[in-house]
């Protein structure tokens, strides 16, 4: 099985990337979080992959690290959740939000995933609750409620959601027990420099 594709990034969008590897252009479905980690087209890139073979052909799904790929694989073991919906989950929730939601049986974070629905979200939580502890998630688990409160505050101040979320996640990864006020105090100078 192929573990990763390494080559020149030809094209990228929030849902796919095209990577030239030895003269072959690989069309790779990606999450929006993987998209945010990609360099500009023309740069060298390494994307961890998972292949899906169907009657209609082969599809390649790409991830910025092995943890995101492992979580994708676990999500697709849940009945009623296919590859596209699993990728949508990873596009709408960060790894930290996903793991925290599963561990705390919180349905609210999954409400922002189009087409998932409450019943499938409940099934996802029930199926993965025992498995989530196996993930090597040190540095990824974040209290999503604090993150969402801080993100709402940043957006209301006029900052872009995607940029704010990245800054806030980085702060919470290194200092997970900060209060909302402390997080904002650290985030504002960083986001203002961007």
PyMOL commands that set and color helices and strands:
alter all, ss='L'
color gray80, all
select helices_A, chain A and resi 32-37+66-75+83-92+95-103+108-112+117-128+132-134+144-156+161-174+180-192
alter helices_A, ss='H'
color red, helices_A
select strands_A, chain A and resi 4-12+16-21+24-30+44-54+57-63
alter strands_A, ss='S'
color yellow, strands_A
deselect
rebuild
show_as cartoon
